[in-house]
């Protein structure tokens, strides 16, 4: 197969792109608190002759093209995770945060795409809008940017995103038409009881008994109320309260996460969790505070996927783009965008480092930088080709 000219162009700038990636990797930040990352991205875009605009709490957007016709959005997330890195990389992070999910590479994809799209701007019949997103790891960044006008001025007609994965070798990409990643609901419960001495339990209301009863009831939901052919996971990962053995505590807490694929399954479980909490607490004479967070399931538009697949194969080769049989069990807040416009979310293989085959979010993970020019070329060629045929 003859190498595509967009991939050749990306490889010509590979050293520059790797410099961006290593700087970002060495200086990770989390959530919406990304002042240095945003400043670096903004400075880099300005050096290309582009004019980035701030969107929401910590997002940036830049547009490239002639302003006529349709608009396609490219997404790159910038935030890291609150964990230590455990590698011997010379550019490893030492500030207590780490890019163990590969968002440093995602940001680099978008910086590289901006570079190439600016070089090829005369070829673009429409507009490419590139978003640099905060707070993906806490499921809030895309929503914040949408609420602050991300999909308007110009109005977005379709969107693409890449996510690195060590499950595929460099040179191979994957995607899943339809539901591509699970929804996520988080439940954060504080139960108020009535503290007292362990010798006088009749004068107390034990919040630990209440959360224990809730725990037991919640753990029957998936097995007893969901069709076994469907997939859902409800996990209570944090629960407790109290200080010493001879005091009935005043409060107790429980925290849980729910993941599912189909909206109707999610809605049933989400409502039932709240019903169980409310009924159990009231039955046992307590009161409670409940906070929830929700991220919808990610949906890959089948029509858009069919349109984009040939362009991806022109970069990767006919046999290097695979259709995944199963959706991602984890959650991706690109899903907020998929609720508004047709989207295609792809996995970019980044495992080429021999025995280092740790999963994402592992402190030992080392992703192969060979994926960078491929990812840049895929999004650039796909965006321009889709606009030019639209």
C-alpha positions as a Markdown table, in Angstrom:
| # | Residue | x | y | z |
|---|---|---|---|---|
| 1 | Unk | 0.0 | 0.0 | 0.0 |
| 2 | Unk | 1.3 | 3.5 | -0.9 |
| 3 | Unk | 1.5 | 5.7 | 2.1 |
| 4 | Unk | -1.1 | 8.5 | 2.0 |
| 5 | Unk | 0.3 | 12.0 | 1.5 |
| 6 | Unk | -1.5 | 13.2 | 4.7 |
| 7 | Unk | 0.3 | 10.5 | 6.8 |
| 8 | Unk | 3.6 | 11.5 | 5.1 |
| 9 | Unk | 2.9 | 15.1 | 6.1 |
| 10 | Unk | 2.2 | 14.1 | 9.7 |
| 11 | Unk | 5.3 | 12.1 | 9.9 |
| 12 | Unk | 7.3 | 15.1 | 8.7 |
| 13 | Unk | 6.2 | 16.9 | 11.9 |
| 14 | Unk | 6.6 | 13.8 | 14.2 |
| 15 | Unk | 9.5 | 15.3 | 16.2 |
| 16 | Unk | 7.5 | 18.4 | 16.9 |
| 17 | Unk | 4.4 | 16.4 | 17.9 |
| 18 | Unk | 6.4 | 14.2 | 20.2 |
| 19 | Unk | 7.8 | 17.3 | 21.9 |
| 20 | Unk | 4.3 | 18.5 | 22.6 |
| 21 | Unk | 3.3 | 15.1 | 24.0 |
| 22 | Unk | 6.3 | 14.8 | 26.3 |
| 23 | Unk | 5.8 | 18.3 | 27.7 |
| 24 | Unk | 2.1 | 17.6 | 28.4 |
| 25 | Unk | 3.0 | 14.2 | 29.9 |
| 26 | Unk | 5.5 | 15.7 | 32.3 |
| 27 | Unk | 3.2 | 18.4 | 33.5 |
| 28 | Unk | -0.3 | 16.8 | 34.0 |
| 29 | Unk | -3.2 | 18.6 | 35.6 |
| 30 | Unk | -6.7 | 17.4 | 36.5 |
| 31 | Unk | -10.3 | 18.3 | 36.2 |
| 32 | Unk | -11.0 | 21.9 | 35.3 |
| 33 | Unk | -7.8 | 23.0 | 37.0 |
| 34 | Unk | -5.6 | 23.1 | 33.9 |
| 35 | Unk | -4.0 | 26.5 | 33.8 |
| 36 | Unk | -0.6 | 25.4 | 32.5 |
| 37 | Unk | -2.0 | 22.9 | 30.0 |
| 38 | Unk | -4.4 | 25.5 | 28.6 |
| 39 | Unk | -1.7 | 28.1 | 28.4 |
| 40 | Unk | 0.6 | 25.7 | 26.5 |
| 41 | Unk | -2.1 | 24.7 | 24.1 |
| 42 | Unk | -3.2 | 28.3 | 23.5 |
| 43 | Unk | 0.4 | 29.5 | 22.9 |
| 44 | Unk | 1.0 | 26.6 | 20.5 |
| 45 | Unk | -2.1 | 27.4 | 18.5 |
| 46 | Unk | -1.3 | 31.1 | 18.4 |
| 47 | Unk | 2.2 | 30.2 | 17.0 |
| 48 | Unk | 0.4 | 28.5 | 14.1 |
| 49 | Unk | -1.5 | 31.7 | 13.2 |
| 50 | Unk | -4.7 | 30.4 | 14.7 |
| 51 | Unk | -7.0 | 32.2 | 17.2 |
| 52 | Unk | -8.2 | 30.0 | 20.0 |
| 53 | Unk | -11.3 | 30.9 | 21.9 |
| 54 | Unk | -12.1 | 30.0 | 25.5 |
| 55 | Unk | -15.2 | 28.0 | 26.0 |
| 56 | Unk | -16.6 | 27.1 | 29.4 |
| 57 | Unk | -14.4 | 26.8 | 32.5 |
| 58 | Unk | -11.2 | 25.6 | 30.9 |
| 59 | Unk | -11.9 | 24.6 | 27.3 |
| 60 | Unk | -10.4 | 26.0 | 24.1 |
| 61 | Unk | -11.8 | 25.9 | 20.6 |
| 62 | Unk | -10.2 | 26.8 | 17.3 |
| 63 | Unk | -11.8 | 26.8 | 13.8 |
| 64 | Unk | -10.1 | 26.3 | 10.5 |
| 65 | Unk | -11.6 | 26.4 | 7.0 |
| 66 | Unk | -13.5 | 28.7 | 4.6 |
| 67 | Unk | -16.5 | 29.2 | 6.8 |
| 68 | Unk | -18.9 | 27.8 | 4.1 |
| 69 | Unk | -20.8 | 24.6 | 4.1 |
| 70 | Unk | -20.8 | 22.1 | 7.0 |
| 71 | Unk | -18.8 | 22.0 | 10.2 |
| 72 | Unk | -17.1 | 18.9 | 11.7 |
| 73 | Unk | -15.9 | 18.8 | 15.3 |
| 74 | Unk | -12.7 | 17.1 | 16.5 |
| 75 | Unk | -12.3 | 16.4 | 20.2 |
| 76 | Unk | -9.2 | 16.1 | 22.3 |
| 77 | Unk | -9.3 | 15.9 | 26.1 |
| 78 | Unk | -6.6 | 17.4 | 28.2 |
| 79 | Unk | -7.0 | 16.3 | 31.8 |
| 80 | Unk | -5.0 | 13.7 | 33.7 |
| 81 | Unk | -5.7 | 11.5 | 36.7 |
| 82 | Unk | -4.9 | 12.1 | 40.4 |
| 83 | Unk | -2.4 | 9.2 | 40.8 |
| 84 | Unk | 1.3 | 8.7 | 40.8 |
| 85 | Unk | 3.2 | 7.5 | 37.7 |
| 86 | Unk | 5.4 | 4.5 | 38.1 |
| 87 | Unk | 7.6 | 4.4 | 35.0 |
| 88 | Unk | 11.2 | 5.1 | 34.2 |
| 89 | Unk | 10.4 | 7.5 | 31.3 |
| 90 | Unk | 12.8 | 10.5 | 31.3 |
| 91 | Unk | 9.7 | 12.7 | 31.0 |
| 92 | Unk | 7.6 | 11.0 | 33.6 |
| 93 | Unk | 5.3 | 13.1 | 35.9 |
| 94 | Unk | 6.5 | 13.9 | 39.4 |
| 95 | Unk | 3.7 | 16.1 | 40.6 |
| 96 | Unk | 1.3 | 13.5 | 41.9 |
| 97 | Unk | -0.9 | 13.4 | 38.7 |
| 98 | Unk | -0.4 | 11.2 | 35.7 |
| 99 | Unk | -1.6 | 10.9 | 32.1 |
| 100 | Unk | -2.3 | 7.2 | 32.5 |
| 101 | Unk | -5.4 | 7.4 | 30.2 |
| 102 | Unk | -3.4 | 8.9 | 27.3 |
| 103 | Unk | -5.0 | 12.4 | 27.2 |
| 104 | Unk | -1.6 | 13.9 | 26.6 |
| 105 | Unk | -1.6 | 12.0 | 23.3 |
| 106 | Unk | -5.2 | 13.1 | 22.6 |
| 107 | Unk | -4.2 | 16.7 | 23.1 |
| 108 | Unk | -1.2 | 16.1 | 20.8 |
| 109 | Unk | -3.5 | 14.6 | 18.2 |
| 110 | Unk | -5.5 | 17.9 | 18.1 |
| 111 | Unk | -2.4 | 20.1 | 18.1 |
| 112 | Unk | -1.1 | 18.1 | 15.2 |
| 113 | Unk | -4.4 | 18.2 | 13.4 |
| 114 | Unk | -4.5 | 22.0 | 13.8 |
| 115 | Unk | -1.0 | 22.2 | 12.3 |
| 116 | Unk | -1.9 | 20.1 | 9.3 |
| 117 | Unk | -5.3 | 21.6 | 8.8 |
| 118 | Unk | -3.8 | 25.1 | 8.7 |
| 119 | Unk | -1.3 | 23.9 | 6.1 |
| 120 | Unk | -4.1 | 22.4 | 4.0 |
| 121 | Unk | -6.7 | 25.1 | 4.7 |
| 122 | Unk | -7.3 | 25.8 | 1.0 |
| 123 | Unk | -8.5 | 22.2 | 0.6 |
| 124 | Unk | -11.2 | 22.5 | 3.2 |
| 125 | Unk | -14.7 | 23.1 | 1.8 |
| 126 | Unk | -16.4 | 23.9 | 5.1 |
| 127 | Unk | -15.1 | 24.3 | 8.7 |
| 128 | Unk | -13.2 | 22.1 | 11.1 |
| 129 | Unk | -13.7 | 23.0 | 14.7 |
| 130 | Unk | -11.2 | 21.6 | 17.2 |
| 131 | Unk | -12.1 | 21.3 | 20.9 |
| 132 | Unk | -9.5 | 21.0 | 23.6 |
| 133 | Unk | -11.6 | 19.6 | 26.5 |
| 134 | Unk | -11.0 | 19.6 | 30.3 |
| 135 | Unk | -12.5 | 17.3 | 32.9 |
| 136 | Unk | -13.3 | 14.2 | 30.9 |
| 137 | Unk | -12.1 | 12.0 | 33.8 |
| 138 | Unk | -14.9 | 13.4 | 36.0 |
| 139 | Unk | -17.5 | 13.3 | 33.2 |
| 140 | Unk | -18.2 | 17.1 | 33.2 |
| 141 | Unk | -15.9 | 18.7 | 30.6 |
| 142 | Unk | -17.9 | 18.1 | 27.4 |
| 143 | Unk | -21.2 | 19.0 | 29.1 |
| 144 | Unk | -19.7 | 22.3 | 30.3 |
| 145 | Unk | -18.4 | 23.2 | 26.9 |
| 146 | Unk | -21.7 | 22.4 | 25.2 |
| 147 | Unk | -23.6 | 24.5 | 27.7 |
| 148 | Unk | -21.2 | 27.4 | 26.8 |
| 149 | Unk | -21.8 | 27.3 | 23.1 |
| 150 | Unk | -19.4 | 24.6 | 21.8 |
| 151 | Unk | -21.8 | 23.3 | 19.1 |
| 152 | Unk | -22.8 | 26.8 | 17.8 |
| 153 | Unk | -21.1 | 29.6 | 15.9 |
| 154 | Unk | -20.6 | 27.7 | 13.6 |
| 155 | Unk | -23.2 | 25.0 | 14.2 |
| 156 | Unk | -21.6 | 21.6 | 14.3 |
| 157 | Unk | -22.9 | 18.9 | 12.0 |
| 158 | Unk | -20.8 | 15.9 | 13.0 |
| 159 | Unk | -18.0 | 15.0 | 15.4 |
| 160 | Unk | -15.0 | 12.7 | 15.6 |
| 161 | Unk | -12.9 | 11.6 | 18.5 |
| 162 | Unk | -10.0 | 9.2 | 19.1 |
| 163 | Unk | -8.9 | 7.4 | 22.3 |
| 164 | Unk | -5.6 | 5.5 | 22.6 |
| 165 | Unk | -5.7 | 1.9 | 23.7 |
| 166 | Unk | -3.0 | -0.6 | 24.7 |
| 167 | Unk | -5.4 | -3.4 | 23.6 |
| 168 | Unk | -4.5 | -2.8 | 19.9 |
| 169 | Unk | -1.0 | -2.6 | 18.4 |
| 170 | Unk | 0.1 | 0.6 | 16.7 |
| 171 | Unk | -1.3 | 0.9 | 13.2 |
| 172 | Unk | -4.7 | -0.7 | 14.1 |
| 173 | Unk | -7.9 | 1.2 | 15.0 |
| 174 | Unk | -11.3 | 0.0 | 16.2 |
| 175 | Unk | -14.8 | 1.4 | 16.5 |
| 176 | Unk | -18.3 | 0.1 | 17.4 |
| 177 | Unk | -21.4 | 1.4 | 15.6 |
| 178 | Unk | -24.4 | 2.1 | 17.8 |
| 179 | Unk | -23.9 | 2.1 | 21.6 |
| 180 | Unk | -20.1 | 2.3 | 22.0 |
| 181 | Unk | -19.6 | 2.9 | 25.7 |
| 182 | Unk | -21.7 | 2.6 | 28.9 |
| 183 | Unk | -23.5 | 5.2 | 30.8 |
| 184 | Unk | -22.3 | 6.1 | 34.3 |
| 185 | Unk | -24.4 | 7.2 | 37.3 |
| 186 | Unk | -22.8 | 7.9 | 40.6 |
| 187 | Unk | -24.7 | 7.9 | 43.9 |
| 188 | Unk | -23.3 | 9.7 | 47.0 |
| 189 | Unk | -25.5 | 9.1 | 50.0 |
| 190 | Unk | -25.2 | 10.5 | 53.6 |
| 191 | Unk | -27.6 | 9.0 | 56.1 |
| 192 | Unk | -28.5 | 10.9 | 59.2 |
| 193 | Unk | -29.3 | 8.7 | 62.2 |
| 194 | Unk | -29.1 | 9.5 | 65.9 |
| 195 | Unk | -25.9 | 8.8 | 67.7 |
| 196 | Unk | -25.7 | 7.2 | 71.1 |
| 197 | Unk | -24.0 | 4.9 | 73.5 |
| 198 | Unk | -23.8 | 1.2 | 72.6 |
| 199 | Unk | -25.3 | 0.3 | 75.9 |
| 200 | Unk | -28.5 | 2.2 | 75.0 |
| 201 | Unk | -29.3 | 1.3 | 71.4 |
| 202 | Unk | -33.0 | 1.9 | 72.0 |
| 203 | Unk | -32.2 | 5.7 | 72.3 |
| 204 | Unk | -30.3 | 5.8 | 69.0 |
| 205 | Unk | -31.0 | 5.4 | 65.3 |
| 206 | Unk | -28.2 | 3.4 | 63.8 |
| 207 | Unk | -27.2 | 4.8 | 60.4 |
| 208 | Unk | -24.8 | 1.9 | 59.8 |
| 209 | Unk | -27.8 | -0.5 | 60.0 |
| 210 | Unk | -29.6 | 1.7 | 57.4 |
| 211 | Unk | -26.7 | 1.8 | 54.9 |
| 212 | Unk | -26.2 | -2.0 | 55.4 |
| 213 | Unk | -29.8 | -2.6 | 54.5 |
| 214 | Unk | -29.5 | -0.4 | 51.5 |
| 215 | Unk | -26.4 | -2.2 | 50.4 |
| 216 | Unk | -28.1 | -5.5 | 50.6 |
| 217 | Unk | -31.1 | -4.4 | 48.6 |
| 218 | Unk | -29.1 | -2.6 | 45.9 |
| 219 | Unk | -27.0 | -5.7 | 45.3 |
| 220 | Unk | -30.2 | -7.6 | 44.3 |
| 221 | Unk | -31.3 | -5.2 | 41.6 |
| 222 | Unk | -29.3 | -6.3 | 38.6 |
| 223 | Unk | -29.7 | -10.0 | 39.2 |
| 224 | Unk | -33.4 | -9.8 | 40.0 |
| 225 | Unk | -34.8 | -7.0 | 37.9 |
| 226 | Unk | -32.7 | -6.9 | 34.7 |
| 227 | Unk | -33.0 | -9.3 | 31.8 |
| 228 | Unk | -29.9 | -11.6 | 32.0 |
| 229 | Unk | -29.3 | -10.8 | 28.3 |
| 230 | Unk | -28.7 | -7.2 | 29.1 |
| 231 | Unk | -25.5 | -5.8 | 30.7 |
| 232 | Unk | -25.4 | -3.6 | 33.8 |
| 233 | Unk | -23.0 | -3.3 | 36.7 |
| 234 | Unk | -23.9 | -1.8 | 40.1 |
| 235 | Unk | -21.1 | -1.5 | 42.5 |
| 236 | Unk | -21.0 | -0.1 | 46.0 |
| 237 | Unk | -17.4 | 0.9 | 46.3 |
| 238 | Unk | -17.4 | 3.0 | 49.5 |
| 239 | Unk | -19.5 | 2.6 | 52.7 |
| 240 | Unk | -19.1 | 3.1 | 56.4 |
| 241 | Unk | -19.1 | 5.5 | 59.3 |
| 242 | Unk | -18.4 | 5.6 | 63.0 |
| 243 | Unk | -15.2 | 6.1 | 65.0 |
| 244 | Unk | -15.1 | 3.5 | 67.8 |
| 245 | Unk | -16.8 | 0.2 | 68.7 |
| 246 | Unk | -18.9 | 1.5 | 71.7 |
| 247 | Unk | -20.5 | 4.5 | 70.0 |
| 248 | Unk | -23.4 | 4.3 | 67.6 |
| 249 | Unk | -22.5 | 7.0 | 65.0 |
| 250 | Unk | -24.7 | 9.9 | 64.1 |
| 251 | Unk | -24.1 | 9.5 | 60.3 |
| 252 | Unk | -23.0 | 7.0 | 57.8 |
| 253 | Unk | -22.3 | 7.1 | 54.1 |
| 254 | Unk | -22.5 | 5.0 | 50.9 |
| 255 | Unk | -21.2 | 5.6 | 47.4 |
| 256 | Unk | -22.1 | 3.6 | 44.4 |
| 257 | Unk | -21.7 | 3.6 | 40.6 |
| 258 | Unk | -24.0 | 2.2 | 38.0 |
| 259 | Unk | -23.0 | 1.4 | 34.4 |
| 260 | Unk | -25.2 | 0.2 | 31.7 |
| 261 | Unk | -25.7 | 0.4 | 27.9 |
| 262 | Unk | -29.4 | 0.7 | 27.1 |
| 263 | Unk | -31.1 | 3.9 | 28.2 |
| 264 | Unk | -34.2 | 1.9 | 29.4 |
| 265 | Unk | -32.0 | -0.4 | 31.6 |
| 266 | Unk | -30.2 | 2.6 | 33.0 |
| 267 | Unk | -33.5 | 4.5 | 33.7 |
| 268 | Unk | -35.0 | 1.5 | 35.6 |
| 269 | Unk | -32.0 | 1.0 | 37.8 |
| 270 | Unk | -31.4 | 4.7 | 38.4 |
| 271 | Unk | -35.0 | 5.1 | 39.6 |
| 272 | Unk | -35.0 | 1.9 | 41.7 |
| 273 | Unk | -31.8 | 2.8 | 43.5 |
| 274 | Unk | -33.4 | 6.1 | 44.6 |
| 275 | Unk | -36.6 | 4.3 | 45.6 |
| 276 | Unk | -34.7 | 1.8 | 47.7 |
| 277 | Unk | -32.8 | 4.5 | 49.5 |
| 278 | Unk | -35.9 | 6.6 | 50.2 |
| 279 | Unk | -38.0 | 3.7 | 51.5 |
| 280 | Unk | -35.3 | 2.1 | 53.5 |
| 281 | Unk | -34.2 | 5.2 | 55.3 |
| 282 | Unk | -37.7 | 6.2 | 56.1 |
| 283 | Unk | -38.6 | 2.7 | 57.3 |
| 284 | Unk | -35.7 | 2.8 | 59.7 |
| 285 | Unk | -36.4 | 6.3 | 61.0 |
| 286 | Unk | -33.5 | 8.1 | 59.5 |
| 287 | Unk | -33.1 | 11.0 | 57.1 |
| 288 | Unk | -30.7 | 11.4 | 54.2 |
| 289 | Unk | -29.0 | 13.5 | 51.6 |
| 290 | Unk | -28.4 | 12.1 | 48.1 |
| 291 | Unk | -26.3 | 13.5 | 45.4 |
| 292 | Unk | -26.1 | 12.0 | 41.9 |
| 293 | Unk | -23.9 | 12.5 | 38.8 |
| 294 | Unk | -24.8 | 11.1 | 35.4 |
| 295 | Unk | -23.0 | 10.6 | 32.1 |
| 296 | Unk | -25.1 | 9.1 | 29.2 |
| 297 | Unk | -24.0 | 6.1 | 27.1 |
| 298 | Unk | -21.9 | 7.0 | 24.0 |
| 299 | Unk | -23.6 | 6.4 | 20.6 |
| 300 | Unk | -21.7 | 6.1 | 17.3 |
| 301 | Unk | -24.0 | 7.2 | 14.5 |
| 302 | Unk | -24.1 | 4.3 | 11.9 |
| 303 | Unk | -24.5 | 6.6 | 8.9 |
| 304 | Unk | -21.5 | 8.8 | 9.9 |
| 305 | Unk | -19.4 | 5.7 | 10.6 |
| 306 | Unk | -20.1 | 4.3 | 7.1 |
| 307 | Unk | -19.2 | 7.7 | 5.6 |
| 308 | Unk | -15.9 | 8.0 | 7.5 |
| 309 | Unk | -14.6 | 4.4 | 7.4 |
| 310 | Unk | -13.3 | 4.6 | 3.8 |
| 311 | Unk | -11.2 | 7.7 | 4.7 |
| 312 | Unk | -9.7 | 6.0 | 7.8 |
| 313 | Unk | -8.8 | 3.0 | 5.7 |
| 314 | Unk | -7.0 | 5.2 | 3.2 |
| 315 | Unk | -4.6 | 6.2 | 6.0 |
| 316 | Unk | -4.4 | 2.8 | 7.8 |
| 317 | Unk | -4.9 | 0.3 | 5.1 |
| 318 | Unk | -7.9 | -1.9 | 4.3 |
| 319 | Unk | -7.4 | -4.5 | 7.1 |
| 320 | Unk | -6.3 | -2.2 | 10.0 |
| 321 | Unk | -9.7 | -0.8 | 11.0 |
| 322 | Unk | -11.7 | -3.4 | 12.9 |
| 323 | Unk | -15.4 | -3.3 | 14.1 |
| 324 | Unk | -15.5 | -4.1 | 17.8 |
| 325 | Unk | -18.1 | -6.7 | 18.8 |
| 326 | Unk | -18.7 | -5.3 | 22.2 |
| 327 | Unk | -19.1 | -1.7 | 23.5 |
| 328 | Unk | -16.7 | -0.3 | 26.0 |
| 329 | Unk | -17.6 | -1.1 | 29.6 |
| 330 | Unk | -16.2 | 2.2 | 30.7 |
| 331 | Unk | -17.7 | 5.6 | 30.2 |
| 332 | Unk | -16.7 | 8.5 | 27.8 |
| 333 | Unk | -18.2 | 12.0 | 28.2 |
| 334 | Unk | -17.9 | 12.4 | 24.4 |
| 335 | Unk | -21.4 | 10.9 | 24.9 |
| 336 | Unk | -22.8 | 14.3 | 25.6 |
| 337 | Unk | -21.8 | 15.4 | 22.1 |
| 338 | Unk | -23.2 | 12.2 | 20.6 |
| 339 | Unk | -26.6 | 13.1 | 22.1 |
| 340 | Unk | -26.6 | 16.4 | 20.0 |
| 341 | Unk | -24.9 | 15.5 | 16.7 |
| 342 | Unk | -23.8 | 12.4 | 14.8 |
| 343 | Unk | -20.5 | 11.2 | 16.2 |
| 344 | Unk | -17.8 | 8.6 | 15.5 |
| 345 | Unk | -15.5 | 7.6 | 18.4 |
| 346 | Unk | -12.6 | 5.3 | 17.5 |
| 347 | Unk | -9.9 | 3.5 | 19.4 |
| 348 | Unk | -6.3 | 4.1 | 18.3 |
| 349 | Unk | -3.9 | 1.3 | 18.9 |
| 350 | Unk | -0.9 | 2.3 | 21.0 |
| 351 | Unk | 0.7 | -0.9 | 22.1 |
| 352 | Unk | 4.1 | -1.3 | 20.5 |
| 353 | Unk | 6.4 | -1.4 | 23.5 |
| 354 | Unk | 7.0 | -5.1 | 23.9 |
| 355 | Unk | 6.2 | -6.5 | 27.4 |
| 356 | Unk | 4.7 | -3.2 | 28.6 |
| 357 | Unk | 1.0 | -4.2 | 28.2 |
| 358 | Unk | -0.6 | -2.5 | 31.2 |
| 359 | Unk | -4.2 | -1.3 | 30.9 |
| 360 | Unk | -5.3 | 2.4 | 30.9 |
| 361 | Unk | -5.3 | 4.0 | 34.4 |
| 362 | Unk | -2.4 | 1.8 | 35.5 |
| 363 | Unk | 0.6 | 3.6 | 37.0 |
| 364 | Unk | 3.0 | 1.5 | 34.9 |
| 365 | Unk | 1.4 | 2.2 | 31.5 |
| 366 | Unk | 3.7 | 3.4 | 28.6 |
| 367 | Unk | 1.9 | 4.2 | 25.4 |
| 368 | Unk | 3.8 | 4.0 | 22.0 |
| 369 | Unk | 4.3 | 7.4 | 20.4 |
| 370 | Unk | 4.1 | 5.8 | 17.0 |
| 371 | Unk | 0.4 | 6.3 | 17.2 |
| 372 | Unk | 0.7 | 10.0 | 17.0 |
| 373 | Unk | 1.2 | 10.7 | 13.3 |
| 374 | Unk | -1.4 | 8.0 | 12.5 |
| 375 | Unk | -4.0 | 9.6 | 14.8 |
| 376 | Unk | -3.2 | 13.1 | 13.3 |
| 377 | Unk | -3.5 | 11.8 | 9.8 |
| 378 | Unk | -6.7 | 9.9 | 10.4 |
| 379 | Unk | -8.6 | 12.9 | 11.9 |
| 380 | Unk | -7.3 | 15.4 | 9.3 |
| 381 | Unk | -8.0 | 13.3 | 6.3 |
| 382 | Unk | -11.4 | 12.2 | 7.6 |
| 383 | Unk | -12.5 | 15.7 | 8.4 |
| 384 | Unk | -11.4 | 17.2 | 5.1 |
| 385 | Unk | -12.8 | 14.3 | 3.1 |
| 386 | Unk | -16.1 | 14.3 | 4.9 |
| 387 | Unk | -16.6 | 18.0 | 4.5 |
| 388 | Unk | -15.6 | 17.9 | 0.8 |
| 389 | Unk | -18.2 | 15.2 | 0.0 |
| 390 | Unk | -21.0 | 16.8 | 2.2 |
